[in-house]
Amino acid sequence: MSGEPLVREVRPDERDDVLRVVEAAYAEFEPHLEPEEWSTMSKNLAGIVAPDAPGRLLAAELEGTVVGTATYLPPGPRAYNRVPQEWAVIRGVGVDPAWRGRGVARRLSERCLEMARADDAPTVGLHTAAMFHPARRLYESLGFTQQHDFQHLGVQFWIYALSFGAD
């Protein structure tokens, strides 16, 4: 079991696989939430990967299996309002727990950063739960810095940003 994850756009016939990955990846939230809050979060996550969801839905594949996902939103008008509209956004990064530790989330995040550079985004933003320590370490290792926090569904989240300097 070796090799770098292949990151590409999701094919229509893979949406169920991607939803399965998201559900497995975010299941660790459930014990920290009330049942109604977990239900809301689950619906929100499913909405990110729905066929009509905005952005570019990515899949990470290892050994012929979809093991991770992320969504890239380009700069411009959008419903996601946690960061300025001129920023690009990374959303819904998730890796099946059985495949963690193999660079999947890093490669998905790097691909989103490549797309943001191609779109001439000045900054890329994202949010993650304060309790997701591995995710926060990953984003910080990529150069993201904490901006501010907010509460959602009884959980503390952090907004992160990475600004592209002049090359």
DSSP file (Angstrom, degrees, kcal/mol; ACC not computed):
  #  RESIDUE AA STRUCTURE BP1 BP2  ACC     N-H-->O    O-->H-N    N-H-->O    O-->H-N    TCO  KAPPA ALPHA  PHI   PSI    X-CA   Y-CA   Z-CA
    1    1 A M              0   0    0      0, 0.0     2,-0.3     0, 0.0    61,-0.0   0.000 360.0 360.0 360.0  94.5    0.0    0.0    0.0
    2    2 A S        +     0   0    0      2,-0.1    61,-0.2     0, 0.0     2,-0.1  -0.863 360.0  86.7-144.4 178.6    2.0    2.9   -1.3
    3    3 A G        -     0   0    0     -2,-0.3     3,-0.0    59,-0.1     0, 0.0  -0.092  69.9 -74.8 107.0 154.7    1.8    5.8   -3.7
    4    4 A E        -     0   0    0      1,-0.1    99,-0.1    -2,-0.1    -2,-0.1  -0.610  56.1 -99.3 -83.4 143.2    0.5    9.4   -3.7
    5    5 A P        -     0   0    0      0, 0.0     2,-0.6     0, 0.0    57,-0.2  -0.351  29.6-128.8 -61.6 139.4   -3.2   10.0   -3.8
    6    6 A L  E     -A   61   0A   0     55,-2.5    55,-2.9    -3,-0.0     2,-0.5  -0.823  25.4-160.8 -85.8 121.7   -4.7   10.8   -7.2
    7    7 A V  E     +A   60   0A   0     -2,-0.6     2,-0.3    53,-0.2    53,-0.2  -0.929  26.7 139.5-110.8 128.1   -6.8   13.9   -6.8
    8    8 A R  E     -A   59   0A   0     51,-2.3    51,-3.5    -2,-0.5     2,-0.1  -0.932  55.7 -71.4-154.5 170.0   -9.3   14.7   -9.5
    9    9 A E  E     -A   58   0A   0     -2,-0.3    49,-0.3    49,-0.2     2,-0.1  -0.457  59.1-101.1 -71.3 147.2  -12.8   16.0   -9.9
   10   10 A V        -     0   0    0     47,-2.5    47,-0.1    -2,-0.1    -1,-0.1  -0.425  30.4-132.6 -69.7 137.3  -15.6   13.6   -8.8
   11   11 A R    >   -     0   0    0     -2,-0.1     3,-2.4     1,-0.1     4,-0.3  -0.634  24.8-112.6 -84.9 150.8  -17.4   11.7  -11.5
   12   12 A P  G >  S+     0   0    0      0, 0.0     3,-1.1     0, 0.0    -1,-0.1   0.830 116.4  57.0 -54.6 -34.2  -21.2   11.6  -11.3
   13   13 A D  G 3  S+     0   0    0      1,-0.2     4,-0.2     2,-0.1     3,-0.2   0.476 100.0  61.6 -77.9   0.7  -21.3    7.9  -10.5
   14   14 A E  G <>  +     0   0    0     -3,-2.4     4,-2.5     1,-0.1    -1,-0.2   0.376  68.5 100.9-104.9   2.4  -19.0    8.5   -7.4
   15   15 A R  H <> S+     0   0    0     -3,-1.1     4,-2.5    -4,-0.3     5,-0.2   0.882  82.9  51.0 -59.2 -39.0  -21.3   10.8   -5.4
   16   16 A D  H  > S+     0   0    0      2,-0.2     4,-2.2     1,-0.2    -1,-0.2   0.901 110.2  50.0 -64.8 -39.2  -22.4    8.0   -3.1
   17   17 A D  H  > S+     0   0    0      2,-0.2     4,-2.1     1,-0.2    -2,-0.2   0.911 111.4  48.8 -63.3 -41.9  -18.8    7.0   -2.5
   18   18 A V  H  X S+     0   0    0     -4,-2.5     4,-2.6     2,-0.2    -2,-0.2   0.911 110.1  50.6 -65.9 -42.4  -17.9   10.7   -1.7
   19   19 A L  H  X S+     0   0    0     -4,-2.5     4,-2.7    -5,-0.2    -1,-0.2   0.907 108.7  52.7 -62.2 -40.5  -20.9   11.0    0.7
   20   20 A R  H  X S+     0   0    0     -4,-2.2     4,-2.4     2,-0.2    -1,-0.2   0.909 109.6  49.2 -59.9 -42.8  -19.8    7.8    2.5
   21   21 A V  H  X S+     0   0    0     -4,-2.1     4,-3.0     2,-0.2    -2,-0.2   0.935 111.5  48.7 -62.3 -47.0  -16.3    9.3    2.9
   22   22 A V  H  X S+     0   0    0     -4,-2.6     4,-2.3     1,-0.2    -2,-0.2   0.924 111.6  49.2 -60.2 -45.1  -17.7   12.5    4.3
   23   23 A E  H  X S+     0   0    0     -4,-2.7     4,-0.6     1,-0.2    -1,-0.2   0.917 115.2  43.7 -61.9 -43.1  -20.0   10.6    6.7
   24   24 A A  H >< S+     0   0    0     -4,-2.4     3,-0.6    -5,-0.2     4,-0.3   0.909 113.8  51.3 -67.5 -41.7  -17.1    8.5    8.0
   25   25 A A  H 3< S+     0   0    0     -4,-3.0     3,-0.4     1,-0.2    -2,-0.2   0.863 116.8  37.7 -65.3 -37.4  -14.7   11.4    8.2
   26   26 A Y  H >< S+     0   0    0     -4,-2.3     3,-2.1    -5,-0.2     4,-0.5   0.408  84.6 100.3 -98.4   2.3  -17.0   13.6   10.2
   27   27 A A  G X<  +     0   0    0     -4,-0.6     3,-1.1    -3,-0.6    -1,-0.2   0.785  69.9  71.8 -58.4 -27.0  -18.5   10.9   12.4
   28   28 A E  G 3  S+     0   0    0     -3,-0.4    -1,-0.3    -4,-0.3     4,-0.2   0.687  88.9  63.3 -65.4 -15.5  -16.1   11.9   15.2
   29   29 A F  G X  S+     0   0    0     -3,-2.1     3,-2.3     1,-0.2     4,-0.5   0.850  83.4  79.5 -70.6 -34.6  -18.2   15.1   15.6
   30   30 A E  G X  S+     0   0    0     -3,-1.1     3,-1.6    -4,-0.5    -1,-0.2   0.820  87.0  52.6 -50.2 -46.1  -21.3   13.2   16.7
   31   31 A P  G 3  S+     0   0    0      0, 0.0    -1,-0.3     0, 0.0    -2,-0.1   0.722 108.4  53.8 -64.8 -16.8  -20.4   12.5   20.3
   32   32 A H  G <  S+     0   0    0     -3,-2.3     2,-0.3    -4,-0.2    -2,-0.2   0.453 104.1  66.8 -94.2  -1.4  -19.7   16.2   20.8
   33   33 A L  S <  S-     0   0    0     -3,-1.6   121,-0.1    -4,-0.5   120,-0.0  -0.858  83.3-111.0-122.6 152.9  -23.1   17.4   19.6
   34   34 A E     >  -     0   0    0     -2,-0.3     4,-2.8   119,-0.2     5,-0.3  -0.457  44.3-105.2 -69.5 154.5  -26.7   17.1   20.6
   35   35 A P  H  > S+     0   0    0      0, 0.0     4,-2.2     0, 0.0     5,-0.1   0.869 121.6  49.3 -53.6 -40.4  -28.7   14.8   18.3
   36   36 A E  H  > S+     0   0    0      2,-0.2     4,-2.0     1,-0.2     5,-0.1   0.901 112.1  48.2 -66.8 -39.7  -30.5   17.8   16.7
   37   37 A E  H  > S+     0   0    0     -3,-0.2     4,-2.8     2,-0.2    -1,-0.2   0.902 111.0  50.9 -66.2 -40.6  -27.1   19.6   16.1
   38   38 A W  H  X S+     0   0    0     -4,-2.8     4,-2.8     2,-0.2    -2,-0.2   0.903 108.8  52.0 -63.0 -40.3  -25.6   16.4   14.6
   39   39 A S  H  X S+     0   0    0     -4,-2.2     4,-2.1    -5,-0.3    -1,-0.2   0.921 111.1  47.2 -61.4 -43.9  -28.6   16.0   12.3
   40   40 A T  H  X S+     0   0    0     -4,-2.0     4,-2.5     2,-0.2    -2,-0.2   0.927 112.9  48.4 -62.9 -45.7  -28.1   19.6   11.1
   41   41 A M  H  X S+     0   0    0     -4,-2.8     4,-2.6     1,-0.2     5,-0.2   0.914 110.0  52.0 -62.9 -41.8  -24.4   19.1   10.6
   42   42 A S  H  X S+     0   0    0     -4,-2.8     4,-2.4     1,-0.2    -1,-0.2   0.909 110.8  47.7 -60.7 -42.6  -24.9   15.9    8.7
   43   43 A K  H  X S+     0   0    0     -4,-2.1     4,-2.0     2,-0.2    -1,-0.2   0.905 111.3  51.2 -64.8 -41.3  -27.4   17.6    6.3
   44   44 A N  H  X S+     0   0    0     -4,-2.5     4,-1.2     2,-0.2    -2,-0.2   0.921 111.4  47.3 -61.8 -43.8  -24.9   20.5    5.8
   45   45 A L  H  X S+     0   0    0     -4,-2.6     4,-1.0     1,-0.2     3,-0.4   0.907 110.6  51.2 -65.3 -42.3  -22.1   18.1    5.0
   46   46 A A  H  < S+     0   0    0     -4,-2.4     4,-0.5     1,-0.2     3,-0.5   0.864 105.9  57.7 -62.3 -34.6  -24.3   16.2    2.6
   47   47 A G  H >< S+     0   0    0     -4,-2.0     3,-0.6     1,-0.2    -1,-0.2   0.823  98.0  59.9 -65.0 -31.5  -25.2   19.5    0.9
   48   48 A I  H 3< S+     0   0    0     -4,-1.2    -1,-0.2    -3,-0.4    -2,-0.2   0.838 113.5  36.9 -65.1 -32.4  -21.6   20.2    0.2
   49   49 A V  T 3< S+     0   0    0     -4,-1.0    -1,-0.2    -3,-0.5    -2,-0.2   0.357  88.8 122.6-103.4   5.0  -21.3   17.1   -1.9
   50   50 A A  S X  S-     0   0    0     -3,-0.6     3,-2.1    -4,-0.5    -3,-0.0  -0.289  76.3-110.2 -65.1 152.8  -24.8   17.2   -3.5
   51   51 A P  T 3  S+     0   0    0      0, 0.0    -1,-0.1     0, 0.0    -4,-0.0   0.804 118.4  44.4 -55.5 -31.6  -24.9   17.2   -7.3
   52   52 A D  T 3  S+     0   0    0     -5,-0.0    -2,-0.1     2,-0.0    -5,-0.0   0.306  85.7 125.1 -97.5   9.6  -26.1   20.8   -7.4
   53   53 A A    <   -     0   0    0     -3,-2.1     4,-0.1     1,-0.1    -5,-0.1  -0.375  65.2-109.2 -68.9 146.1  -23.7   22.1   -4.8
   54   54 A P  S    S+     0   0    0      0, 0.0    -1,-0.1     0, 0.0     2,-0.1  -0.320  75.9  32.7 -71.0 158.8  -21.5   25.0   -5.7
   55   55 A G  S    S-     0   0    0     16,-0.1     2,-0.6     2,-0.1    18,-0.2  -0.280  97.2 -56.4  94.5-177.4  -17.8   24.7   -6.3
   56   56 A R  E     - B   0  72A   0     16,-2.9    16,-2.2    -2,-0.1     2,-0.5  -0.919  47.9-147.2-108.1 113.1  -15.6   21.9   -7.7
   57   57 A L  E     - B   0  71A   0     -2,-0.6   -47,-2.5    14,-0.2     2,-0.3  -0.694  17.8-161.3 -85.1 124.4  -15.9   18.7   -5.8
   58   58 A L  E     -AB   9  70A   0     12,-3.4    12,-1.2    -2,-0.5     2,-0.4  -0.771   8.1-156.9-108.0 150.2  -12.7   16.7   -5.7
   59   59 A A  E     -AB   8  69A   0    -51,-3.5   -51,-2.3    -2,-0.3     2,-0.5  -0.959   7.0-149.4-120.1 143.3  -12.0   13.1   -4.9
   60   60 A A  E     -AB   7  68A   0      8,-2.5     7,-2.9    -2,-0.4     8,-1.3  -0.964  19.9-163.0-108.9 129.7   -8.8   11.6   -3.7
   61   61 A E  E     +AB   6  66A   0    -55,-2.9   -55,-2.5    -2,-0.5     2,-0.4  -0.936  15.0 174.8-119.3 134.3   -8.2    8.0   -4.9
   62   62 A L  E >  S- B   0  65A   0      3,-2.4     3,-2.2    -2,-0.4   -59,-0.1  -0.998  75.4  -6.8-133.6 134.8   -5.8    5.4   -3.6
   63   63 A E  T 3  S-     0   0    0     -2,-0.4     3,-0.1     1,-0.3    -1,-0.1   0.838 130.2 -55.5  51.4  37.6   -5.7    1.8   -4.8
   64   64 A G  T 3  S+     0   0    0      1,-0.2     2,-0.4     0, 0.0    -1,-0.3   0.582 115.8 112.1  76.2  10.3   -8.8    2.4   -7.0
   65   65 A T  E <  S-B   62   0A   0     -3,-2.2    -3,-2.4   -48,-0.0     2,-0.7  -0.942  71.9-122.6-120.1 137.0  -10.9    3.6   -4.0
   66   66 A V  E     +B   61   0A   0     -2,-0.4    -5,-0.2    -5,-0.2     3,-0.1  -0.687  42.3 161.1 -74.3 116.7  -12.3    7.1   -3.2
   67   67 A V  E     +     0   0A   0     -7,-2.9    29,-2.8    -2,-0.7     2,-0.3   0.484  54.6  20.7-118.5  -8.7  -10.8    7.8    0.2
   68   68 A G  E     -BC  60  95A   0     -8,-1.3    -8,-2.5    27,-0.2     2,-0.3  -0.982  55.6-168.0-157.3 165.2  -11.0   11.5    0.5
   69   69 A T  E     +BC  59  94A   0     25,-2.4    25,-2.6    -2,-0.3     2,-0.3  -0.989   6.5 173.7-154.1 157.4  -12.8   14.6   -0.7
   70   70 A A  E     -B   58   0A   0    -12,-1.2   -12,-3.4    -2,-0.3     2,-0.4  -0.959  22.1-134.9-157.8 157.8  -12.7   18.4   -0.7
   71   71 A T  E     -BC  57  91A   0     20,-3.0    20,-2.9    -2,-0.3     2,-0.5  -0.977  12.4-155.5-120.2 134.3  -14.6   21.2   -2.4
   72   72 A Y  E     -BC  56  90A   0    -16,-2.2   -16,-2.9    -2,-0.4    18,-0.2  -0.932   5.4-167.4-108.7 128.6  -13.0   24.2   -3.9
   73   73 A L  E     - C   0  89A   0     16,-2.8    16,-2.6    -2,-0.5     3,-0.1  -0.974  17.4-138.3-113.4 123.0  -15.0   27.5   -4.3
   74   74 A P        -     0   0    0      0, 0.0    13,-0.1     0, 0.0    42,-0.1  -0.250  36.3 -79.8 -72.7 166.4  -13.4   30.1   -6.5
   75   75 A P  S    S+     0   0    0      0, 0.0    11,-0.2     0, 0.0    13,-0.2  -0.305  88.7  67.0 -60.2 150.8  -13.4   33.8   -5.6
   76   76 A G  S    S-     0   0    0      9,-3.8    11,-0.1    11,-0.3    -3,-0.0  -0.662  89.6 -18.5 128.0 179.1  -16.6   35.6   -6.3
   77   77 A P  S    S+     0   0    0      0, 0.0     2,-0.3     0, 0.0     3,-0.1  -0.262  70.4 141.3 -58.8 137.3  -20.2   35.8   -5.2
   78   78 A R        -     0   0    0      2,-0.1    -2,-0.1     1,-0.1     7,-0.0  -0.970  61.3-108.4-167.2 165.1  -21.4   32.7   -3.3
   79   79 A A  S    S+     0   0    0     -2,-0.3     2,-0.5     2,-0.0    -1,-0.1   0.804  91.9  94.8 -73.6 -30.2  -23.6   31.7   -0.3
   80   80 A Y        +     0   0    0      1,-0.1     3,-0.2    -3,-0.1    -2,-0.1  -0.513  49.6 169.7 -66.3 115.7  -20.6   30.8    1.8
   81   81 A N        +     0   0    0     -2,-0.5    -1,-0.1     1,-0.1     4,-0.1   0.122  42.0 102.0-121.4  21.1  -20.0   34.0    3.7
   82   82 A R  S    S+     0   0    0      2,-0.1    -1,-0.1    43,-0.0    44,-0.1   0.664  90.9  30.4 -80.5 -14.8  -17.5   33.2    6.4
   83   83 A V  S    S-     0   0    0     -3,-0.2    42,-0.0    42,-0.1     6,-0.0  -0.909 105.8 -73.5-134.9 163.5  -14.7   34.9    4.4
   84   84 A P    >   -     0   0    0      0, 0.0     3,-1.8     0, 0.0    -8,-0.1  -0.221  42.0-119.9 -58.5 147.4  -14.6   37.8    2.0
   85   85 A Q  T 3  S+     0   0    0      1,-0.3    -9,-3.8   -10,-0.1    -5,-0.0   0.740 109.7  63.9 -61.9 -25.6  -16.0   37.1   -1.5
   86   86 A E  T 3  S+     0   0    0    -11,-0.2    37,-0.3     2,-0.0    -1,-0.3   0.595  90.1  86.6 -78.4  -7.7  -12.7   37.8   -3.2
   87   87 A W  S <  S-     0   0    0     -3,-1.8   -11,-0.3    34,-0.1    37,-0.2  -0.587  78.8-126.1 -85.2 151.7  -11.1   34.9   -1.4
   88   88 A A  E     - d   0 124A   0     35,-2.5    37,-2.7    -2,-0.2     2,-0.4  -0.548  30.0-143.1 -82.1 163.6  -11.1   31.3   -2.7
   89   89 A V  E     -Cd  73 125A   0    -16,-2.6   -16,-2.8    35,-0.2     2,-0.5  -0.987  14.2-154.0-136.6 141.3  -12.5   28.7   -0.2
   90   90 A I  E     +C   72   0A   0     35,-2.2    37,-0.5    -2,-0.4     2,-0.3  -0.969  28.7 174.8-109.2 128.3  -11.7   25.2    0.7
   91   91 A R  E     +C   71   0A   0    -20,-2.9   -20,-3.0    -2,-0.5    37,-0.1  -0.929  46.9  12.9-132.3 155.5  -14.6   23.3    2.2
   92   92 A G  E     +     0   0A   0     -2,-0.3     2,-0.4   -22,-0.2    -1,-0.1   0.761  62.8 179.2  59.2  34.1  -15.5   19.8    3.4
   93   93 A V  E     +     0   0A   0    -23,-0.1     2,-0.3   -22,-0.1   -23,-0.2  -0.551  14.8 163.0 -67.5 126.2  -12.1   18.2    3.4
   94   94 A G  E     -C   69   0A   0    -25,-2.6   -25,-2.4    -2,-0.4     2,-0.4  -0.994  24.6-168.2-149.8 141.0  -12.6   14.7    4.6
   95   95 A V  E     -C   68   0A   0     -2,-0.3   -27,-0.2   -27,-0.2     5,-0.1  -0.997  36.0-108.8-129.5 132.0  -10.6   11.5    4.6
   96   96 A D    >   -     0   0    0    -29,-2.8     3,-2.7    -2,-0.4     4,-0.3  -0.388  32.2-127.0 -54.5 127.6  -12.0    8.1    5.5
   97   97 A P  G >  S+     0   0    0      0, 0.0     3,-1.1     0, 0.0    -1,-0.2   0.792 107.7  63.0 -53.8 -30.1  -10.5    7.2    8.9
   98   98 A A  G 3  S+     0   0    0      1,-0.2    -2,-0.1   -31,-0.0   -31,-0.0   0.685 108.7  42.3 -67.8 -15.7   -9.2    3.9    7.5
   99   99 A W  G X  S+     0   0    0     -3,-2.7     3,-0.7   -32,-0.2     5,-0.3   0.276  85.7 123.5-114.3   8.1   -7.0    5.9    5.0
  100  100 A R  T <   +     0   0    0     -3,-1.1    -4,-0.0    -4,-0.3     0, 0.0  -0.274  59.3  42.3 -69.5 157.8   -5.7    8.6    7.3
  101  101 A G  T 3  S+     0   0    0      1,-0.0    -1,-0.2     0, 0.0    -3,-0.0   0.600  87.1  97.8  84.2  11.8   -2.0    9.2    7.7
  102  102 A R  S <  S-     0   0    0     -3,-0.7    -2,-0.1  -100,-0.0    -1,-0.0   0.193 102.1 -99.4-117.9  14.9   -1.3    8.7    4.0
  103  103 A G  S  > S+     0   0    0    -99,-0.1     4,-2.3     3,-0.0     5,-0.2   0.622  82.0 130.5  82.7  13.0   -1.1   12.4    2.8
  104  104 A V  H  > S+     0   0    0     -5,-0.3     4,-2.5     2,-0.2     5,-0.2   0.956  73.3  43.3 -67.7 -51.5   -4.7   12.4    1.4
  105  105 A A  H  > S+     0   0    0      1,-0.2     4,-2.5     2,-0.2    -1,-0.2   0.887 114.5  52.3 -63.1 -38.4   -5.9   15.6    3.2
  106  106 A R  H  > S+     0   0    0      2,-0.2     4,-2.9     1,-0.2    -1,-0.2   0.943 110.9  46.3 -61.9 -47.3   -2.6   17.3    2.4
  107  107 A R  H  X S+     0   0    0     -4,-2.3     4,-2.2     2,-0.2    -2,-0.2   0.896 112.6  49.9 -65.9 -39.7   -2.8   16.5   -1.3
  108  108 A L  H  X S+     0   0    0     -4,-2.5     4,-2.0     2,-0.2    -1,-0.2   0.933 113.3  46.7 -60.9 -45.8   -6.5   17.6   -1.5
  109  109 A S  H  X S+     0   0    0     -4,-2.5     4,-2.2     1,-0.2    -2,-0.2   0.911 111.2  51.3 -64.0 -43.0   -5.6   20.9    0.2
  110  110 A E  H  X S+     0   0    0     -4,-2.9     4,-2.3     1,-0.2    -1,-0.2   0.892 108.0  52.4 -61.9 -39.1   -2.6   21.4   -2.1
  111  111 A R  H  X S+     0   0    0     -4,-2.2     4,-2.1     1,-0.2    -1,-0.2   0.912 108.7  50.5 -63.8 -41.1   -4.8   20.8   -5.2
  112  112 A C  H  X S+     0   0    0     -4,-2.0     4,-2.3     1,-0.2    -1,-0.2   0.895 109.3  51.3 -62.3 -39.3   -7.3   23.4   -3.9
  113  113 A L  H  X S+     0   0    0     -4,-2.2     4,-2.4     2,-0.2    -2,-0.2   0.890 107.6  52.9 -65.5 -38.4   -4.4   25.9   -3.5
  114  114 A E  H  X S+     0   0    0     -4,-2.3     4,-2.2     2,-0.2    -2,-0.2   0.918 110.1  48.0 -60.5 -43.2   -3.2   25.2   -7.0
  115  115 A M  H  X S+     0   0    0     -4,-2.1     4,-1.6     2,-0.2    -2,-0.2   0.894 109.8  52.5 -65.4 -39.6   -6.7   26.0   -8.3
  116  116 A A  H  <>S+     0   0    0     -4,-2.3     5,-2.6     2,-0.2    -2,-0.2   0.907 109.4  48.9 -63.6 -41.5   -6.8   29.2   -6.2
  117  117 A R  H ><5S+     0   0    0     -4,-2.4     3,-1.7     1,-0.2    -1,-0.2   0.918 109.6  52.1 -62.4 -42.4   -3.5   30.3   -7.7
  118  118 A A  H 3<5S+     0   0    0     -4,-2.2    -1,-0.2     1,-0.3    -2,-0.2   0.818 109.8  49.9 -62.8 -29.8   -4.9   29.5  -11.2
  119  119 A D  T 3<5S-     0   0    0     -4,-1.6    -1,-0.3    -5,-0.1    -2,-0.2   0.361 113.2-121.4 -88.3   4.9   -7.9   31.7  -10.4
  120  120 A D  T < 5 +     0   0    0     -3,-1.7    -3,-0.2     1,-0.2    -2,-0.1   0.823  47.7 173.1  56.9  34.4   -5.6   34.5   -9.1
  121  121 A A      < -     0   0    0     -5,-2.6    -1,-0.2     1,-0.2    43,-0.2  -0.554  29.1-149.9 -69.9 134.1   -7.2   34.5   -5.7
  122  122 A P  S    S+     0   0    0      0, 0.0    42,-2.5     0, 0.0     2,-0.3   0.811  78.6  10.0 -72.9 -27.7   -5.4   36.8   -3.3
  123  123 A T  E     - E   0 163A   0    -37,-0.3   -35,-2.5    40,-0.3     2,-0.4  -0.984  63.5-142.7-150.2 151.1   -6.2   34.6   -0.3
  124  124 A V  E     -dE  88 162A   0     38,-2.4    38,-2.2    -2,-0.3     2,-0.3  -0.980  22.8-168.9-117.9 133.6   -7.7   31.2    0.4
  125  125 A G  E     +dE  89 161A   0    -37,-2.7   -35,-2.2    -2,-0.4     2,-0.3  -0.831  12.6 159.4-119.7 159.8  -10.0   30.8    3.4
  126  126 A L  E     - E   0 160A   0     34,-1.8    34,-2.9    -2,-0.3     2,-0.4  -0.964  24.7-135.2-161.6 168.3  -11.4   27.8    5.3
  127  127 A H  E     + E   0 159A   0    -37,-0.5     2,-0.3    -2,-0.3    32,-0.2  -0.988  20.3 173.7-133.2 150.2  -12.9   26.9    8.6
  128  128 A T  E     - E   0 158A   0     30,-1.9    30,-3.0    -2,-0.4     2,-0.1  -0.982  39.4 -91.4-147.9 155.5  -12.3   23.9   10.8
  129  129 A A  E >   - E   0 157A   0     -2,-0.3     3,-1.7    28,-0.2    28,-0.3  -0.435  29.3-129.5 -69.5 140.0  -13.4   22.8   14.3
  130  130 A A  T 3  S+     0   0    0     26,-3.1    -1,-0.1     1,-0.3    27,-0.1   0.826 109.1  58.2 -57.4 -31.9  -11.0   23.8   17.1
  131  131 A M  T 3  S+     0   0    0     25,-0.5     2,-1.8     1,-0.2    -1,-0.3   0.589  81.3  89.5 -78.0  -9.0  -11.1   20.2   18.3
  132  132 A F    <>  +     0   0    0     -3,-1.7     4,-2.3     1,-0.2     3,-0.2  -0.530  53.3 167.8 -86.3  72.9   -9.8   18.9   14.9
  133  133 A H  H  >  +     0   0    0     -2,-1.8     4,-2.5     1,-0.2    -1,-0.2   0.874  69.8  52.2 -59.0 -43.5   -6.2   19.2   16.0
  134  134 A P  H  > S+     0   0    0      0, 0.0     4,-2.3     0, 0.0    -1,-0.2   0.907 110.8  48.9 -61.6 -38.7   -4.8   17.1   13.0
  135  135 A A  H  > S+     0   0    0     -3,-0.2     4,-2.6     2,-0.2     5,-0.2   0.922 111.3  49.3 -65.0 -43.1   -6.6   19.3   10.5
  136  136 A R  H  X S+     0   0    0     -4,-2.3     4,-2.4     1,-0.2    -1,-0.2   0.909 110.6  50.0 -63.8 -41.2   -5.4   22.5   12.2
  137  137 A R  H  X S+     0   0    0     -4,-2.5     4,-2.3     2,-0.2    -1,-0.2   0.912 110.8  50.8 -62.5 -41.4   -1.8   21.2   12.2
  138  138 A L  H  X S+     0   0    0     -4,-2.3     4,-1.3     2,-0.2    -2,-0.2   0.960 111.7  45.9 -60.0 -52.1   -2.1   20.4    8.5
  139  139 A Y  H  <>S+     0   0    0     -4,-2.6     5,-2.4     1,-0.2     3,-0.4   0.901 113.0  50.0 -61.5 -41.1   -3.4   23.8    7.5
  140  140 A E  H ><5S+     0   0    0     -4,-2.4     3,-1.2     1,-0.2    -1,-0.2   0.880 107.3  54.5 -65.0 -36.5   -0.8   25.6    9.6
  141  141 A S  H 3<5S+     0   0    0     -4,-2.3    -1,-0.2     1,-0.3    -2,-0.2   0.763 105.4  54.4 -68.4 -23.0    1.9   23.5    8.0
  142  142 A L  T 3<5S-     0   0    0     -4,-1.3    -1,-0.3    -3,-0.4    -2,-0.2   0.500 129.7 -96.7 -85.3  -5.3    0.6   24.7    4.6
  143  143 A G  T < 5S+     0   0    0     -3,-1.2    20,-0.3    -4,-0.4    -3,-0.2   0.418  75.7 143.0 105.8  -0.4    1.0   28.3    5.7
  144  144 A F      < -     0   0    0     -5,-2.4     2,-0.4    -6,-0.2    -1,-0.3  -0.429  33.3-155.7 -69.9 147.5   -2.6   29.1    6.9
  145  145 A T  E     -F  161   0A   0     16,-2.6    16,-2.0    -2,-0.1     2,-0.1  -0.957  22.6-104.1-124.6 146.7   -2.9   31.3    9.9
  146  146 A Q  E     +F  160   0A   0     -2,-0.4    14,-0.2    14,-0.2     3,-0.1  -0.432  35.0 176.5 -66.5 137.9   -5.8   31.5   12.3
  147  147 A Q  E     -     0   0A   0     12,-3.2     2,-0.3     1,-0.4    -1,-0.2   0.799  56.2 -39.4-106.7 -57.6   -8.0   34.6   11.8
  148  148 A H  E     -F  159   0A   0     11,-0.7    11,-3.2     2,-0.0    -1,-0.4  -0.971  53.1-117.4-163.7 168.5  -10.8   34.3   14.3
  149  149 A D  E     -F  158   0A   0     -2,-0.3     2,-0.3     9,-0.2     9,-0.2  -0.712  21.6-176.1-113.3 166.7  -13.2   31.9   15.9
  150  150 A F  E     -F  157   0A   0      7,-2.0     7,-3.1    -2,-0.3     2,-0.4  -0.976  24.6-118.8-153.7 159.0  -16.9   31.4   15.8
  151  151 A Q  E     +F  156   0A   0     -2,-0.3     2,-0.3     5,-0.2     5,-0.2  -0.854  32.4 168.4-102.5 136.0  -19.5   29.1   17.4
  152  152 A H  E >  S-F  155   0A   0      3,-2.4     3,-1.9    -2,-0.4    -2,-0.1  -0.953  70.1  -8.9-148.5 127.9  -21.7   26.9   15.3
  153  153 A L  T 3  S-     0   0    0     -2,-0.3  -119,-0.2     1,-0.3     3,-0.1   0.822 128.2 -57.6  54.5  34.0  -23.9   24.0   16.5
  154  154 A G  T 3  S+     0   0    0      1,-0.2     2,-0.4  -121,-0.1    -1,-0.3   0.602 116.1 111.3  77.2  11.3  -22.3   24.3   19.9
  155  155 A V  E <   - F   0 152A   0     -3,-1.9    -3,-2.4   -25,-0.0     2,-0.4  -0.928  68.2-122.8-120.2 141.8  -18.8   23.8   18.6
  156  156 A Q  E     - F   0 151A   0     -2,-0.4   -26,-3.1    -5,-0.2   -25,-0.5  -0.711  32.8-173.5 -82.6 129.9  -15.9   26.2   18.3
  157  157 A F  E     -EF 129 150A   0     -7,-3.1    -7,-2.0    -2,-0.4     2,-0.4  -0.855  13.0-142.7-118.8 156.9  -14.6   26.7   14.8
  158  158 A W  E     -EF 128 149A   0    -30,-3.0   -30,-1.9    -2,-0.3     2,-0.5  -0.966   8.0-140.0-119.6 137.1  -11.6   28.6   13.5
  159  159 A I  E     -EF 127 148A   0    -11,-3.2   -12,-3.2    -2,-0.4   -11,-0.7  -0.825  24.6-167.2 -87.9 132.1  -11.3   30.6   10.3
  160  160 A Y  E     -EF 126 146A   0    -34,-2.9   -34,-1.8    -2,-0.5     2,-0.3  -0.895   4.2-168.6-118.3 151.3   -8.0   30.1    8.6
  161  161 A A  E     -EF 125 145A   0    -16,-2.0   -16,-2.6    -2,-0.3     2,-0.4  -0.994  13.0-167.5-139.6 147.0   -6.4   32.2    5.8
  162  162 A L  E     -E  124   0A   0    -38,-2.2   -38,-2.4    -2,-0.3     2,-0.4  -0.967  14.9-159.3-131.8 116.1   -3.5   31.8    3.5
  163  163 A S  E     -E  123   0A   0     -2,-0.4     2,-0.6   -20,-0.3   -40,-0.3  -0.796  15.0-131.5 -97.7 137.3   -2.5   34.9    1.4
  164  164 A F        -     0   0    0    -42,-2.5     2,-0.1    -2,-0.4     3,-0.1  -0.768  22.5-150.0 -88.0 123.6   -0.5   34.5   -1.7
  165  165 A G        -     0   0    0     -2,-0.6     2,-0.2     1,-0.1    -1,-0.0  -0.340  37.1 -74.9 -82.4 171.0    2.5   36.9   -1.8
  166  166 A A              0   0    0      1,-0.1    -1,-0.1    -2,-0.1     0, 0.0  -0.495 360.0 360.0 -66.8 133.2    3.9   38.3   -5.0
  167  167 A D              0   0    0     -2,-0.2    -1,-0.1    -3,-0.1    -2,-0.0   0.461 360.0 360.0 -78.7 360.0    6.0   35.6   -6.7
